[in-house]
């Protein structure tokens, strides 16, 4: 069975021979191209340790200090904190014993190694209900913007101080547990501060 070449291929080969004659044999050829890639904005963070021990809880106000590692390839980031009350037995479904309450009248103090809050505000005010963390109901803060003194990045430790208030004169002994989450965001370009 004889196959014939498509007419377009024959015409193309003929044009190639006419327009690009080879005048001499070549033993080497080279070419050059340009490569471009984009590094997107990215952010990662985690607590420095998975469990923070509040030690002994007595009557009155006390705070939980938690350190986080934040890594971003941008200089300006936003942060928002969510925290729950402290529940007896680390059990948020325990309704027999009242939890030790988060003191939402006191803002979360946020300290970064090499950054400041925009307008010098190194704190975030509690604004309402947050999302549940493993069935622990939370309260959330406003979202605040921080600008790093590092060139083009935000790579440092961030410490949060969250206040609780234990007002019962006799609180059943045992462990009380809470959940805390910090959410870090890259602000939209219009909101980013350099």
Steps between C-alpha positions, in 0.01 A plus 500: 500500500652825391466806725510849369609806691245770566524785253556757783809311619645482149446876445651575845811292425540671164472844660751401767749396230449824310505740799767335713773358284786333681822647365737285701483208739498598866645291781363711785198715565375689803194693603398724785173550682383695803341344808267689732335374815295662772546445872154550648446661837496232769472475876542221755480493877486263795526512879855457628372211714171306476400530871534797734482440875330777697631346822295583811180700452393707801225757543505816292643596166781303335639472149605236252811591300540306176783533249448432128744478209379702197670472159382710206668620182329836536576782743143574613265240653166495679418302815184397679476298825228261615491354853263300716420501870686245718282191552534249789661178381578661163139413412288774338184291542536504881200703618519402868800722574511855365806575288766755591406790276705672236531865602369662182515845661881491460646496148746236388852641519698408188877545497715423197880486512552739210161644410243746627129529468381765260443827692704356787215278619663181624173350615176361363156566648250216544202556266272197528451129446772310316498158339490187710838328552447127564159576657644779717291815437723803448503878500692679226691824472504763233753449219810713549784581258868471591795627297842339530826695516654221292544573130225333298420222751334431833703223666486514879348393829167654600378484861137528603384574856138402568329581828266282707308579818427243771253661745361201690618478860493121487572344161510119473861386471632333186620591158315755289565520128439751221578537133675797337549564130674781317418553134753684287413652164672680218310827456363593157744729314285808565521440878866397522723746677865517397 
